Amino acid sequence: MAEMRYREALGAALREELRRDERVVLMGEDIGVFGGAFKVTEGLLDEFGEKRVRDTPISENTIVGVGVGAAMTGLRPVVELMTINFALLAFDQIVNHAAHIHYMFGGQARVPLVVRMPQGAGHQLGPTHSHCLEAMFLQVPGLLVAVPSTPADAKGMLKTAIRDENPVIFIEHESLYGVRGEVPDGEDELVRFGVARIAREGSDVTIVGISRMAQTAERAAATLSAEHGIEAEVIDPRTLRPLDLDTILASVRRTNRCVIVEEGWPHGGVGANLAALIGEQAFDDLDAPVQRVTGADVPMPYSKPLEDIAYPHEPQVVAAALTTFGRSVPTGAAR
Amino acid sequence: MTDSPQRSLPPPDQAREWLETMTLIRRFEERAGEMYARAKIGGFLHLSIGEEATIVGSARALREEDYLISTYRSHGHALVRGTPPENVMAELFGRVDGCCHGRGGSMHIFDASRRFMGGYGIVGGNLPIAAGIALASDYSGRDEVTLCTFGDGASNQGTFGETLNLAALWRLPVVFMVTNNQFGMGTSLSRHSAVTDLRRKGESLGVPGMRCDGMDVLDTHAVVSAAVEQVRAERRPVLIEAITYRFRGHSMADPESYRSKDEVAAWRERDPVPSFGKVLLDAGVVDESSLAEIDAAAMARIDAAVTFAEGSPFPDAGSLYDDVYVLGESSRGWYSVETTEERSAGAEGEDPTHAANDEISQQLTSALAAGEDGGEPSGAAG
């Protein structure tokens, strides 16, 4: 075990996979000479050279498309997009091409491509750099969607993503890059996709936290225990496709209550989807309606006080959990 | 049209094969149109009638190991690479023996084993993919070239500028060929592009342009061959504009209100298939009876293709979820709520169609193992 930051864990995964497999090639805007907008790829150009760590023009759709073509013909490209909002420029290559090629060509071609990008609010970057859009990718069959929230998962899941034969949308979080955590040593320490992480065990209410919200959920669980005598079970699904629904349902069947916390928008969100699945498959086990805590239904504002209330914090999660017990506390939070 | 010089004929066998393939494409497309009218084929159907010289002249400039990538108008591109017409027709019929097992249809034809890399329904969507294919060739030190064809309409897409710039910057071995058939769907060239001299559209992006007479298989072949060999040697992309014309509508659902019958008739005077037949007749490569034989053979092959397609079953309902994902060690299933692990496991198995893709990977792996990691380097630094 070594303690490292989330960004360092990602960098370590890239370095190890570049060393392990000659077919791995990195492409992205400012990932080489600049070292990456968030310094994830720092040092990789020096070690691996310009053939394998490739600075690209600002052409998101084409960068991803180059990754698709290279993946179809034998490389293992890892494309970095600077933020998830920029991925919208590449939606054609991600959805119409990367996600569909294996299926539409009858299994003749594979697209073992990773597209990495950060998301999330909190840095006053306003309405074009701050959103959480995992739900948009979640909807697309053919994609795998990973949302790691700890340094250990960041490393183990990125390695899994690079070794997988499918296109993987690998969603990091800007506010997690500096977070430290224990990371297992060993270049074959993979974190399998489709296996949720139980971040905290508890028997009273299940809280599912997506991406950074897994950490917010853990803090809320501590408060629920200390101040309200409620023991929450916190689950981080880690991947949204594949989704470890079994672990979530098993927990809900024990706790009979569920809160889903996500930073993205409420309509058609991860929580909306998950609440529907829980309603369909565990309705009789529920003692209260599933609660969702989501980002506000607005483009992300710049001004700090507005930005702060536009994405979820611990008090809203505590309040939502209490609601499942028929208790309420004022939070002053925007929904 | 173009000031193309008189081109010399290839050896007789080769010349005859070009005419046979052009005729096969023509007869295939005509029959596909008939089958569409009889509701045997669904969706959209985009025919290449009129563009046979462009297709055959360019594809015959490639080596077997070179890649060809095309658009939604691509039946002819599969046929010219050797995909049996039976499997292309079965794909149009949505049958299990279609080259994509009925998953793609007319707009998404693919044949990995013959390095025909599709078949793409989004205008301009194939350009970045072509650059990626060329990157993989270059990366592993293979001197393959990728020929990427697209229509005049695609030259207005963002991917055109983005990909030409990147390909020039990275010195990728791509021959971009804009098949200028004079219309982006129903909008004529002069109404959709400020610059109508399309070969010049790459100049500001570092991609030199050339032009060929896409109605003349000899001129097309000569120009594309020179381009392919230049790209292979110099590792820099070029843009070729092939001047051609589609005799049919954009798709079968096209009333053709945007052009006159006279215009179509004028272009039909230069119909590339009979024109080339006459060239071969005049040169004594074929006689009247062998021309008739070539046509009869094409018709017979297309008859067989239709019979084959009609005899092929529709895909089984149980195959609906096959090949959404490649299932493997680190990720074994339950990718969607409708697909349980058991079902995914049942859908896996070893599919022989994976073989071609695996072969590409294996070639790459062996090339890398042999230390062929660049020869002429990838040019990332350049």
Interface residues (C-beta under 8 A of the other chain):
Chain A: E22 R23 V25 G49 E50 K51 R54 T56 P57 S59 N61 T62 I63 V64 G65 V66 G67 V68 G69 A70 A71 M72 T73 G74 L75 P77 D92 Q93 N96 H97 I101 H102 Y103 M104 F105 G106 G107 Q108 A109 R110 P141 G142 L144 T160 R163 D164 E165 N166 L190 R192 F193 G194 R241 P242 L243 D244 L245 D246 L277
Chain B: Y67 G98 C99 C100 H101 G102 R103 G104 H108 F110 D111 A112 M117 G118 G119 Y120 G121 I122 G125 L127 P128 I129 A130 A131 G132 I133 A134 L135 A136 S137 Y139 S140 G158 T159 E162 T163 N165 L166 L169 W170 D322 D323 V324 Y325 V326 G328 S330 S331 R332 G333 W334 Y335 S336 V337 D351 T353 H354 A356 N357 I360 S361 Q363 L364 T365 L368 D373 G374 P377 S378 A380 A381
